[in-house]
Amino acid sequence: MRRLPLTLLALALLFVLGYVFIFIPGQVERNYGHASPRLSLGQYYQYSLRLFWHDGLLTAPSRASNQFFIVQEGESPIAIADRLEATGIILDADAFLDYLIYTGLDTSLQSGNHHFDPNLSIIDVARAMQDASPTDVTFIVLPGWRMEEIAASLPTSGLDATPDAFLSAARTPANFPFLEGASTNEGFLLPDVYILPRVTDADALVETLIRNFANHLTPELEAGFSNQGLTVYQAVTLASLVERESIITDEMPLIASVFLNRINYGWKLDSDPTVQYAIGFDGNWWPNPLSSFDLDFDSPYNTYLYTGLPPAPISNPSMDALRAVANPAVTDYFFFRAKCDGSGLHNFSVTLEEHINNECP
């Protein structure tokens, strides 16, 4: 076999080296921009080769639909990349990381809430995550909050809605059939996790919360309310009591059964949260414990003084509480009292004597 002359081998080697160390880095810079100055010379060539290898993968659109993605404070780029790939937002975590390191964007990924449109490429996602002020924020309404507590959470929420404007909107009944005749929207500001634009104002926020309730008000749920002899408004009012009385979700159907049994027999509901709602004030919306003087406070919400449901919901109940009212347990219970073990569970009883015996020592 005839060997190539050394000059040809040297030329071939020079060509390969030139291709690797000149052509490829130059091509990568033309396609993806300048490399980060933080890279050493070795890293510069290493990541240039890696990006050249990935090539079309970096600009190919993903097949993901609209998605929201939360980056935790201090989360590493590796963890972020893995989660982005797992959710389908990017096609390849390694390609994403290589692009971040090559460009230096790995040091400026922003924590917080990000919204990604469909069909974004790896490069699109990497650049979008540099925004220090994502356009959307996560807003949480906790089960059992009254409207004042929702308002109090707004200053740190990132939304444009102000507490005063929110309360004004929340106290003006919205135009939904289930709110006909209501004096406020209390009870219908559905607890949930919401992803909202930062520019959401108070009117839009209240509309969103109530519309979410409307979307969850299924025919099956309405039929369950009707089976208990309740309108939607009455059912939400009762669910607001169940929500405030419950700590353990599994007990909600039992607590609902107690209240329904009392209603059916014409008994007063004797619910502490109704008194708390009546006497609550800014800084302490749910006073506890209640004194005998508190229990005598004259208010239509005080179910120790007045028979039947209070005139309106006392909180914004969760779907669990609403479902408990629609499908209560079938019991003979008329009383419940917190157990003395701090578990959050209750002892349920049929007679007053049993109820008294369940009192903590």
Short mmCIF file of the C-alpha atoms (twelve columns), coordinates in Angstrom:
data_MODEL
# 
_entry.id   MODEL 
# 
loop_
_atom_site.group_PDB 
_atom_site.id 
_atom_site.type_symbol 
_atom_site.label_atom_id 
_atom_site.label_alt_id 
_atom_site.label_comp_id 
_atom_site.label_asym_id 
_atom_site.label_seq_id 
_atom_site.Cartn_x 
_atom_site.Cartn_y 
_atom_site.Cartn_z 
_atom_site.pdbx_PDB_model_num 
ATOM 1   C CA . MET A 1   0.000   0.000  0.000  1 
ATOM 2   C CA . ARG A 2   1.329   3.423  -0.963 1 
ATOM 3   C CA . ARG A 3   1.530   5.876  1.914  1 
ATOM 4   C CA . LEU A 4   0.492   9.501  1.597  1 
ATOM 5   C CA . PRO A 5   3.423   11.883 1.653  1 
ATOM 6   C CA . LEU A 6   3.967   13.598 4.972  1 
ATOM 7   C CA . THR A 7   3.114   16.951 3.427  1 
ATOM 8   C CA . LEU A 8   -0.330  15.691 2.445  1 
ATOM 9   C CA . LEU A 9   -0.911  14.319 5.925  1 
ATOM 10  C CA . ALA A 10  0.158   17.612 7.403  1 
ATOM 11  C CA . LEU A 11  -2.187  19.481 5.077  1 
ATOM 12  C CA . ALA A 12  -5.036  17.143 5.953  1 
ATOM 13  C CA . LEU A 13  -4.342  17.631 9.633  1 
ATOM 14  C CA . LEU A 14  -4.208  21.386 9.204  1 
ATOM 15  C CA . PHE A 15  -7.529  21.264 7.365  1 
ATOM 16  C CA . VAL A 16  -9.150  19.263 10.158 1 
ATOM 17  C CA . LEU A 17  -7.714  21.553 12.821 1 
ATOM 18  C CA . GLY A 18  -8.807  24.602 10.909 1 
ATOM 19  C CA . TYR A 19  -12.291 23.153 10.493 1 
ATOM 20  C CA . VAL A 20  -12.516 22.342 14.184 1 
ATOM 21  C CA . PHE A 21  -10.889 25.436 15.623 1 
ATOM 22  C CA . ILE A 22  -11.800 28.100 13.057 1 
ATOM 23  C CA . PHE A 23  -14.732 27.129 10.863 1 
ATOM 24  C CA . ILE A 24  -16.951 25.506 13.515 1 
ATOM 25  C CA . PRO A 25  -16.560 28.276 16.162 1 
ATOM 26  C CA . GLY A 26  -17.112 30.895 13.484 1 
ATOM 27  C CA . GLN A 27  -20.254 29.125 12.257 1 
ATOM 28  C CA . VAL A 28  -21.565 28.800 15.813 1 
ATOM 29  C CA . GLU A 29  -20.983 32.498 16.501 1 
ATOM 30  C CA . ARG A 30  -22.841 33.427 13.305 1 
ATOM 31  C CA . ASN A 31  -25.772 31.209 14.307 1 
ATOM 32  C CA . TYR A 32  -25.955 31.758 18.055 1 
ATOM 33  C CA . GLY A 33  -23.993 34.917 18.872 1 
ATOM 34  C CA . HIS A 34  -20.792 35.563 20.735 1 
ATOM 35  C CA . ALA A 35  -19.620 33.183 23.429 1 
ATOM 36  C CA . SER A 36  -19.576 34.218 27.071 1 
ATOM 37  C CA . PRO A 37  -16.297 35.917 28.071 1 
ATOM 38  C CA . ARG A 38  -16.322 33.741 31.181 1 
ATOM 39  C CA . LEU A 39  -15.415 30.669 29.117 1 
ATOM 40  C CA . SER A 40  -11.822 29.550 29.022 1 
ATOM 41  C CA . LEU A 41  -10.290 28.859 25.620 1 
ATOM 42  C CA . GLY A 42  -10.819 25.154 26.099 1 
ATOM 43  C CA . GLN A 43  -14.442 25.668 27.123 1 
ATOM 44  C CA . TYR A 44  -14.973 27.974 24.158 1 
ATOM 45  C CA . TYR A 45  -13.977 25.242 21.707 1 
ATOM 46  C CA . GLN A 46  -15.753 22.540 23.700 1 
ATOM 47  C CA . TYR A 47  -19.116 24.316 23.750 1 
ATOM 48  C CA . SER A 48  -18.730 25.522 20.168 1 
ATOM 49  C CA . LEU A 49  -18.422 21.886 19.109 1 
ATOM 50  C CA . ARG A 50  -21.354 20.863 21.266 1 
ATOM 51  C CA . LEU A 51  -23.611 23.569 19.807 1 
ATOM 52  C CA . PHE A 52  -22.472 22.674 16.303 1 
ATOM 53  C CA . TRP A 53  -23.409 19.078 17.080 1 
ATOM 54  C CA . HIS A 54  -26.858 20.054 18.399 1 
ATOM 55  C CA . ASP A 55  -27.391 22.550 15.551 1 
ATOM 56  C CA . GLY A 56  -31.010 22.214 14.354 1 
ATOM 57  C CA . LEU A 57  -32.149 20.934 17.741 1 
ATOM 58  C CA . LEU A 58  -31.620 24.396 19.228 1 
ATOM 59  C CA . THR A 59  -33.982 26.111 16.809 1 
ATOM 60  C CA . ALA A 60  -36.551 23.330 16.369 1 
ATOM 61  C CA . PRO A 61  -39.931 24.203 17.927 1 
ATOM 62  C CA . SER A 62  -41.207 22.009 20.727 1 
ATOM 63  C CA . ARG A 63  -44.602 20.412 20.431 1 
ATOM 64  C CA . ALA A 64  -45.777 21.671 23.830 1 
ATOM 65  C CA . SER A 65  -48.970 23.677 24.235 1 
ATOM 66  C CA . ASN A 66  -49.287 26.831 26.343 1 
ATOM 67  C CA . GLN A 67  -47.612 26.115 29.663 1 
ATOM 68  C CA . PHE A 68  -46.865 27.848 32.937 1 
ATOM 69  C CA . PHE A 69  -43.552 27.047 34.599 1 
ATOM 70  C CA . ILE A 70  -42.330 28.052 38.047 1 
ATOM 71  C CA . VAL A 71  -38.608 28.427 38.787 1 
ATOM 72  C CA . GLN A 72  -37.798 28.232 42.481 1 
ATOM 73  C CA . GLU A 73  -35.339 30.629 44.082 1 
ATOM 74  C CA . GLY A 74  -31.867 29.074 43.951 1 
ATOM 75  C CA . GLU A 75  -32.867 26.235 41.611 1 
ATOM 76  C CA . SER A 76  -29.915 25.034 39.529 1 
ATOM 77  C CA . PRO A 77  -29.828 25.296 35.716 1 
ATOM 78  C CA . ILE A 78  -29.493 21.502 35.533 1 
ATOM 79  C CA . ALA A 79  -32.677 20.975 37.547 1 
ATOM 80  C CA . ILE A 80  -34.503 23.612 35.517 1 
ATOM 81  C CA . ALA A 81  -33.389 22.020 32.239 1 
ATOM 82  C CA . ASP A 82  -34.490 18.560 33.348 1 
ATOM 83  C CA . ARG A 83  -37.931 19.838 34.351 1 
ATOM 84  C CA . LEU A 84  -38.323 21.810 31.138 1 
ATOM 85  C CA . GLU A 85  -37.631 18.681 29.127 1 
ATOM 86  C CA . ALA A 86  -39.923 16.549 31.323 1 
ATOM 87  C CA . THR A 87  -42.826 18.951 30.725 1 
ATOM 88  C CA . GLY A 88  -42.148 19.095 26.979 1 
ATOM 89  C CA . ILE A 89  -41.330 22.802 26.925 1 
ATOM 90  C CA . ILE A 90  -37.906 22.041 25.430 1 
ATOM 91  C CA . LEU A 91  -36.794 19.099 23.305 1 
ATOM 92  C CA . ASP A 92  -33.452 18.351 24.966 1 
ATOM 93  C CA . ALA A 93  -32.073 19.331 28.383 1 
ATOM 94  C CA . ASP A 94  -28.406 18.868 27.381 1 
ATOM 95  C CA . ALA A 95  -28.768 21.131 24.352 1 
ATOM 96  C CA . PHE A 96  -30.505 23.729 26.511 1 
ATOM 97  C CA . LEU A 97  -27.701 23.645 29.102 1 
ATOM 98  C CA . ASP A 98  -24.975 23.828 26.452 1 
ATOM 99  C CA . TYR A 99  -26.601 26.887 24.916 1 
ATOM 100 C CA . LEU A 100 -26.956 28.533 28.328 1 
ATOM 101 C CA . ILE A 101 -23.313 27.964 29.233 1 
ATOM 102 C CA . TYR A 102 -21.993 29.010 25.807 1 
ATOM 103 C CA . THR A 103 -23.911 32.300 25.906 1 
ATOM 104 C CA . GLY A 104 -23.525 32.882 29.639 1 
ATOM 105 C CA . LEU A 105 -27.285 32.889 30.163 1 
ATOM 106 C CA . ASP A 106 -26.961 30.123 32.776 1 
ATOM 107 C CA . THR A 107 -26.110 32.783 35.376 1 
ATOM 108 C CA . SER A 108 -29.151 34.949 34.725 1 
ATOM 109 C CA . LEU A 109 -32.111 32.557 34.670 1 
ATOM 110 C CA . GLN A 110 -34.861 34.271 36.631 1 
ATOM 111 C CA . SER A 111 -36.848 32.614 39.399 1 
ATOM 112 C CA . GLY A 112 -40.579 33.131 39.440 1 
ATOM 113 C CA . ASN A 113 -43.458 32.346 37.125 1 
ATOM 114 C CA . HIS A 114 -42.962 32.006 33.405 1 
ATOM 115 C CA . HIS A 115 -45.505 31.492 30.653 1 
ATOM 116 C CA . PHE A 116 -44.388 29.756 27.474 1 
ATOM 117 C CA . ASP A 117 -46.344 29.925 24.246 1 
ATOM 118 C CA . PRO A 118 -46.523 26.783 22.094 1 
ATOM 119 C CA . ASN A 119 -43.842 25.848 19.556 1 
ATOM 120 C CA . LEU A 120 -40.945 27.688 21.200 1 
ATOM 121 C CA . SER A 121 -37.387 26.591 20.473 1 
ATOM 122 C CA . ILE A 122 -34.677 25.989 23.061 1 
ATOM 123 C CA . ILE A 123 -33.204 29.402 22.252 1 
ATOM 124 C CA . ASP A 124 -36.615 31.086 22.636 1 
ATOM 125 C CA . VAL A 125 -37.122 29.510 26.066 1 
ATOM 126 C CA . ALA A 126 -33.608 30.378 27.271 1 
ATOM 127 C CA . ARG A 127 -34.041 34.020 26.280 1 
ATOM 128 C CA . ALA A 128 -37.549 34.231 27.717 1 
ATOM 129 C CA . MET A 129 -36.243 33.081 31.091 1 
ATOM 130 C CA . GLN A 130 -33.989 36.132 31.351 1 
ATOM 131 C CA . ASP A 131 -36.988 38.353 32.093 1 
ATOM 132 C CA . ALA A 132 -36.656 39.541 35.679 1 
ATOM 133 C CA . SER A 133 -40.335 40.497 35.760 1 
ATOM 134 C CA . PRO A 134 -42.376 37.663 34.236 1 
ATOM 135 C CA . THR A 135 -45.653 38.872 32.796 1 
ATOM 136 C CA . ASP A 136 -47.667 36.387 34.856 1 
ATOM 137 C CA . VAL A 137 -47.799 35.736 38.589 1 
ATOM 138 C CA . THR A 138 -49.216 32.970 40.739 1 
ATOM 139 C CA . PHE A 139 -52.052 34.192 42.958 1 
ATOM 140 C CA . ILE A 140 -53.412 31.873 45.631 1 
ATOM 141 C CA . VAL A 141 -56.766 32.169 47.389 1 
ATOM 142 C CA . LEU A 142 -56.802 29.879 50.424 1 
ATOM 143 C CA . PRO A 143 -59.931 27.926 51.434 1 
ATOM 144 C CA . GLY A 144 -61.940 29.681 54.113 1 
ATOM 145 C CA . TRP A 145 -60.574 33.157 53.502 1 
ATOM 146 C CA . ARG A 146 -63.041 36.013 53.703 1 
ATOM 147 C CA . MET A 147 -62.766 38.763 51.121 1 
ATOM 148 C CA . GLU A 148 -60.752 40.986 53.468 1 
ATOM 149 C CA . GLU A 149 -58.069 38.299 53.738 1 
ATOM 150 C CA . ILE A 150 -57.855 38.031 49.963 1 
ATOM 151 C CA . ALA A 151 -57.461 41.806 49.798 1 
ATOM 152 C CA . ALA A 152 -54.711 41.728 52.429 1 
ATOM 153 C CA . SER A 153 -52.661 39.345 50.262 1 
ATOM 154 C CA . LEU A 154 -52.632 41.681 47.252 1 
ATOM 155 C CA . PRO A 155 -49.791 44.093 48.147 1 
ATOM 156 C CA . THR A 156 -47.233 41.264 47.908 1 
ATOM 157 C CA . SER A 157 -48.934 39.376 45.070 1 
ATOM 158 C CA . GLY A 158 -47.382 41.215 42.134 1 
ATOM 159 C CA . LEU A 159 -50.815 42.076 40.712 1 
ATOM 160 C CA . ASP A 160 -51.939 45.603 39.905 1 
ATOM 161 C CA . ALA A 161 -55.121 45.127 41.958 1 
ATOM 162 C CA . THR A 162 -55.098 47.129 45.191 1 
ATOM 163 C CA . PRO A 163 -56.818 46.022 48.424 1 
ATOM 164 C CA . ASP A 164 -59.290 48.911 48.472 1 
ATOM 165 C CA . ALA A 165 -60.230 48.479 44.818 1 
ATOM 166 C CA . PHE A 166 -60.593 44.718 45.310 1 
ATOM 167 C CA . LEU A 167 -62.909 45.120 48.295 1 
ATOM 168 C CA . SER A 168 -65.003 47.615 46.368 1 
ATOM 169 C CA . ALA A 169 -65.356 45.155 43.490 1 
ATOM 170 C CA . ALA A 170 -65.930 42.181 45.794 1 
ATOM 171 C CA . ARG A 171 -68.729 44.028 47.597 1 
ATOM 172 C CA . THR A 172 -70.551 44.728 44.341 1 
ATOM 173 C CA . PRO A 173 -72.534 41.627 43.316 1 
ATOM 174 C CA . ALA A 174 -71.467 40.323 39.923 1 
ATOM 175 C CA . ASN A 175 -73.926 39.552 37.171 1 
ATOM 176 C CA . PHE A 176 -74.289 35.800 37.641 1 
ATOM 177 C CA . PRO A 177 -77.605 33.983 38.210 1 
ATOM 178 C CA . PHE A 178 -76.439 32.426 41.496 1 
ATOM 179 C CA . LEU A 179 -75.681 35.913 42.873 1 
ATOM 180 C CA . GLU A 180 -79.114 37.337 42.166 1 
ATOM 181 C CA . GLY A 181 -80.302 39.144 45.295 1 
ATOM 182 C CA . ALA A 182 -76.876 38.905 46.981 1 
ATOM 183 C CA . SER A 183 -75.378 41.892 48.752 1 
ATOM 184 C CA . THR A 184 -71.729 40.960 48.023 1 
ATOM 185 C CA . ASN A 185 -69.695 38.307 46.199 1 
ATOM 186 C CA . GLU A 186 -68.509 36.720 49.448 1 
ATOM 187 C CA . GLY A 187 -68.530 32.932 49.150 1 
ATOM 188 C CA . PHE A 188 -68.092 32.875 45.381 1 
ATOM 189 C CA . LEU A 189 -64.435 33.956 45.181 1 
ATOM 190 C CA . LEU A 190 -63.340 30.377 44.619 1 
ATOM 191 C CA . PRO A 191 -60.156 29.310 46.436 1 
ATOM 192 C CA . ASP A 192 -57.633 28.061 43.902 1 
ATOM 193 C CA . VAL A 193 -54.201 28.676 42.398 1 
ATOM 194 C CA . TYR A 194 -54.463 31.289 39.647 1 
ATOM 195 C CA . ILE A 195 -51.897 32.250 37.015 1 
ATOM 196 C CA . LEU A 196 -52.702 35.851 36.138 1 
ATOM 197 C CA . PRO A 197 -51.129 38.719 34.186 1 
ATOM 198 C CA . ARG A 198 -49.458 41.271 36.426 1 
ATOM 199 C CA . VAL A 199 -51.708 43.949 34.936 1 
ATOM 200 C CA . THR A 200 -54.842 42.268 36.358 1 
ATOM 201 C CA . ASP A 201 -56.868 44.949 38.111 1 
ATOM 202 C CA . ALA A 202 -59.400 44.503 40.906 1 
ATOM 203 C CA . ASP A 203 -62.475 44.189 38.688 1 
ATOM 204 C CA . ALA A 204 -60.778 41.598 36.477 1 
ATOM 205 C CA . LEU A 205 -59.566 39.647 39.515 1 
ATOM 206 C CA . VAL A 206 -63.014 39.442 41.091 1 
ATOM 207 C CA . GLU A 207 -64.483 38.446 37.728 1 
ATOM 208 C CA . THR A 208 -61.859 35.704 37.360 1 
ATOM 209 C CA . LEU A 209 -62.505 34.251 40.818 1 
ATOM 210 C CA . ILE A 210 -66.276 34.205 40.356 1 
ATOM 211 C CA . ARG A 211 -66.071 32.825 36.835 1 
ATOM 212 C CA . ASN A 212 -63.906 30.018 38.158 1 
ATOM 213 C CA . PHE A 213 -66.687 29.210 40.611 1 
ATOM 214 C CA . ALA A 214 -69.214 29.265 37.766 1 
ATOM 215 C CA . ASN A 215 -67.040 26.880 35.737 1 
ATOM 216 C CA . HIS A 216 -66.959 24.438 38.668 1 
ATOM 217 C CA . LEU A 217 -70.707 24.630 39.278 1 
ATOM 218 C CA . THR A 218 -71.619 21.449 37.433 1 
ATOM 219 C CA . PRO A 219 -75.163 20.111 36.952 1 
ATOM 220 C CA . GLU A 220 -74.227 17.261 39.316 1 
ATOM 221 C CA . LEU A 221 -73.214 19.711 42.023 1 
ATOM 222 C CA . GLU A 222 -76.405 21.730 41.604 1 
ATOM 223 C CA . ALA A 223 -78.452 18.519 41.740 1 
ATOM 224 C CA . GLY A 224 -76.711 17.594 44.989 1 
ATOM 225 C CA . PHE A 225 -77.600 20.969 46.493 1 
ATOM 226 C CA . SER A 226 -81.187 20.586 45.346 1 
ATOM 227 C CA . ASN A 227 -81.375 17.132 46.923 1 
ATOM 228 C CA . GLN A 228 -80.580 18.757 50.264 1 
ATOM 229 C CA . GLY A 229 -83.341 21.311 49.723 1 
ATOM 230 C CA . LEU A 230 -80.851 24.121 49.118 1 
ATOM 231 C CA . THR A 231 -80.441 26.765 46.456 1 
ATOM 232 C CA . VAL A 232 -76.943 27.398 45.168 1 
ATOM 233 C CA . TYR A 233 -76.652 30.483 47.372 1 
ATOM 234 C CA . GLN A 234 -77.832 28.589 50.461 1 
ATOM 235 C CA . ALA A 235 -75.478 25.711 49.685 1 
ATOM 236 C CA . VAL A 236 -72.489 28.058 49.373 1 
ATOM 237 C CA . THR A 237 -73.492 29.700 52.652 1 
ATOM 238 C CA . LEU A 238 -73.601 26.326 54.389 1 
ATOM 239 C CA . ALA A 239 -70.337 25.260 52.745 1 
ATOM 240 C CA . SER A 240 -68.688 28.400 54.122 1 
ATOM 241 C CA . LEU A 241 -69.536 27.191 57.644 1 
ATOM 242 C CA . VAL A 242 -68.334 23.664 56.876 1 
ATOM 243 C CA . GLU A 243 -65.059 25.105 55.579 1 
ATOM 244 C CA . ARG A 244 -64.382 27.142 58.710 1 
ATOM 245 C CA . GLU A 245 -65.380 24.305 61.070 1 
ATOM 246 C CA . SER A 246 -63.206 21.700 59.341 1 
ATOM 247 C CA . ILE A 247 -59.507 21.054 59.648 1 
ATOM 248 C CA . ILE A 248 -59.495 17.568 58.124 1 
ATOM 249 C CA . THR A 249 -61.083 17.476 54.671 1 
ATOM 250 C CA . ASP A 250 -62.376 13.924 55.132 1 
ATOM 251 C CA . GLU A 251 -64.621 15.141 57.968 1 
ATOM 252 C CA . MET A 252 -66.432 17.721 55.852 1 
ATOM 253 C CA . PRO A 253 -69.317 15.407 54.819 1 
ATOM 254 C CA . LEU A 254 -69.886 14.528 58.504 1 
ATOM 255 C CA . ILE A 255 -69.911 18.181 59.578 1 
ATOM 256 C CA . ALA A 256 -72.261 18.993 56.700 1 
ATOM 257 C CA . SER A 257 -74.588 16.218 57.891 1 
ATOM 258 C CA . VAL A 258 -74.732 17.732 61.399 1 
ATOM 259 C CA . PHE A 259 -75.728 21.147 60.076 1 
ATOM 260 C CA . LEU A 260 -78.291 19.692 57.672 1 
ATOM 261 C CA . ASN A 261 -79.831 17.581 60.465 1 
ATOM 262 C CA . ARG A 262 -80.113 20.695 62.625 1 
ATOM 263 C CA . ILE A 263 -81.680 22.682 59.771 1 
ATOM 264 C CA . ASN A 264 -84.194 19.918 59.064 1 
ATOM 265 C CA . TYR A 265 -85.227 19.806 62.723 1 
ATOM 266 C CA . GLY A 266 -85.411 23.581 63.087 1 
ATOM 267 C CA . TRP A 267 -82.469 23.799 65.490 1 
ATOM 268 C CA . LYS A 268 -80.017 26.655 65.702 1 
ATOM 269 C CA . LEU A 269 -76.680 25.841 64.053 1 
ATOM 270 C CA . ASP A 270 -74.559 27.061 67.014 1 
ATOM 271 C CA . SER A 271 -71.485 27.576 64.831 1 
ATOM 272 C CA . ASP A 272 -68.568 29.522 66.299 1 
ATOM 273 C CA . PRO A 273 -67.274 30.779 62.911 1 
ATOM 274 C CA . THR A 274 -70.516 32.670 62.327 1 
ATOM 275 C CA . VAL A 275 -69.843 34.671 65.499 1 
ATOM 276 C CA . GLN A 276 -66.196 35.121 64.523 1 
ATOM 277 C CA . TYR A 277 -67.326 36.503 61.177 1 
ATOM 278 C CA . ALA A 278 -69.688 38.932 62.888 1 
ATOM 279 C CA . ILE A 279 -67.152 40.319 65.369 1 
ATOM 280 C CA . GLY A 280 -63.954 39.947 63.319 1 
ATOM 281 C CA . PHE A 281 -61.891 43.033 62.636 1 
ATOM 282 C CA . ASP A 282 -58.841 44.091 60.653 1 
ATOM 283 C CA . GLY A 283 -55.875 42.231 62.100 1 
ATOM 284 C CA . ASN A 284 -58.016 39.492 63.629 1 
ATOM 285 C CA . TRP A 285 -60.743 38.391 61.269 1 
ATOM 286 C CA . TRP A 286 -61.424 35.146 63.178 1 
ATOM 287 C CA . PRO A 287 -61.198 35.915 66.935 1 
ATOM 288 C CA . ASN A 288 -60.549 32.832 69.058 1 
ATOM 289 C CA . PRO A 289 -61.435 31.793 71.686 1 
ATOM 290 C CA . LEU A 290 -64.907 33.265 71.959 1 
ATOM 291 C CA . SER A 291 -66.288 34.524 75.259 1 
ATOM 292 C CA . SER A 292 -69.858 34.169 76.479 1 
ATOM 293 C CA . PHE A 293 -70.185 37.883 75.749 1 
ATOM 294 C CA . ASP A 294 -69.151 37.218 72.133 1 
ATOM 295 C CA . LEU A 295 -71.748 34.466 71.785 1 
ATOM 296 C CA . ASP A 296 -74.434 36.981 72.786 1 
ATOM 297 C CA . PHE A 297 -73.350 39.510 70.140 1 
ATOM 298 C CA . ASP A 298 -76.511 40.526 68.303 1 
ATOM 299 C CA . SER A 299 -75.950 39.923 64.600 1 
ATOM 300 C CA . PRO A 300 -78.010 38.094 61.979 1 
ATOM 301 C CA . TYR A 301 -74.840 36.050 61.387 1 
ATOM 302 C CA . ASN A 302 -74.827 34.778 64.979 1 
ATOM 303 C CA . THR A 303 -76.215 31.251 64.704 1 
ATOM 304 C CA . TYR A 304 -76.296 30.951 68.508 1 
ATOM 305 C CA . LEU A 305 -79.053 33.562 68.508 1 
ATOM 306 C CA . TYR A 306 -80.848 33.018 65.194 1 
ATOM 307 C CA . THR A 307 -82.187 29.831 63.670 1 
ATOM 308 C CA . GLY A 308 -81.272 28.768 60.169 1 
ATOM 309 C CA . LEU A 309 -78.464 29.782 57.899 1 
ATOM 310 C CA . PRO A 310 -76.759 33.156 58.233 1 
ATOM 311 C CA . PRO A 311 -77.911 35.684 55.624 1 
ATOM 312 C CA . ALA A 312 -74.805 35.211 53.444 1 
ATOM 313 C CA . PRO A 313 -71.614 33.149 53.249 1 
ATOM 314 C CA . ILE A 314 -69.043 33.865 55.948 1 
ATOM 315 C CA . SER A 315 -66.033 32.733 53.896 1 
ATOM 316 C CA . ASN A 316 -65.076 31.470 50.474 1 
ATOM 317 C CA . PRO A 317 -65.376 27.676 50.629 1 
ATOM 318 C CA . SER A 318 -63.295 25.159 48.723 1 
ATOM 319 C CA . MET A 319 -64.653 22.652 46.254 1 
ATOM 320 C CA . ASP A 320 -64.236 20.005 48.974 1 
ATOM 321 C CA . ALA A 321 -66.644 21.887 51.234 1 
ATOM 322 C CA . LEU A 322 -69.093 22.466 48.388 1 
ATOM 323 C CA . ARG A 323 -69.037 18.786 47.471 1 
ATOM 324 C CA . ALA A 324 -69.559 17.873 51.133 1 
ATOM 325 C CA . VAL A 325 -72.780 19.899 51.179 1 
ATOM 326 C CA . ALA A 326 -73.924 18.375 47.890 1 
ATOM 327 C CA . ASN A 327 -73.122 14.850 49.108 1 
ATOM 328 C CA . PRO A 328 -73.183 14.860 52.914 1 
ATOM 329 C CA . ALA A 329 -72.742 11.775 55.040 1 
ATOM 330 C CA . VAL A 330 -75.985 10.152 56.132 1 
ATOM 331 C CA . THR A 331 -75.936 10.303 59.934 1 
ATOM 332 C CA . ASP A 332 -78.054 10.882 63.016 1 
ATOM 333 C CA . TYR A 333 -75.499 13.312 64.423 1 
ATOM 334 C CA . PHE A 334 -76.571 16.647 65.848 1 
ATOM 335 C CA . PHE A 335 -73.348 17.627 67.593 1 
ATOM 336 C CA . PHE A 336 -69.611 17.653 67.040 1 
ATOM 337 C CA . ARG A 337 -66.721 18.758 69.178 1 
ATOM 338 C CA . ALA A 338 -62.967 18.861 68.618 1 
ATOM 339 C CA . LYS A 339 -61.094 15.891 70.015 1 
ATOM 340 C CA . CYS A 340 -58.713 16.609 72.858 1 
ATOM 341 C CA . ASP A 341 -55.651 15.130 71.154 1 
ATOM 342 C CA . GLY A 342 -54.857 18.100 68.913 1 
ATOM 343 C CA . SER A 343 -55.385 16.009 65.774 1 
ATOM 344 C CA . GLY A 344 -57.928 18.394 64.272 1 
ATOM 345 C CA . LEU A 345 -60.499 15.595 64.256 1 
ATOM 346 C CA . HIS A 346 -63.899 15.778 65.938 1 
ATOM 347 C CA . ASN A 347 -66.099 13.574 68.090 1 
ATOM 348 C CA . PHE A 348 -69.612 13.350 66.672 1 
ATOM 349 C CA . SER A 349 -72.653 12.577 68.794 1 
ATOM 350 C CA . VAL A 350 -76.390 12.115 68.542 1 
ATOM 351 C CA . THR A 351 -77.474 13.402 71.946 1 
ATOM 352 C CA . LEU A 352 -76.592 16.422 74.050 1 
ATOM 353 C CA . GLU A 353 -75.494 14.097 76.861 1 
ATOM 354 C CA . GLU A 354 -72.953 12.437 74.556 1 
ATOM 355 C CA . HIS A 355 -71.805 15.844 73.391 1 
ATOM 356 C CA . ILE A 356 -71.225 17.022 76.970 1 
ATOM 357 C CA . ASN A 357 -69.312 13.849 77.776 1 
ATOM 358 C CA . ASN A 358 -66.984 14.577 74.849 1 
ATOM 359 C CA . GLU A 359 -65.841 17.817 76.457 1 
ATOM 360 C CA . CYS A 360 -62.111 17.990 77.125 1 
ATOM 361 C CA . PRO A 361 -61.093 17.681 80.794 1 
# 
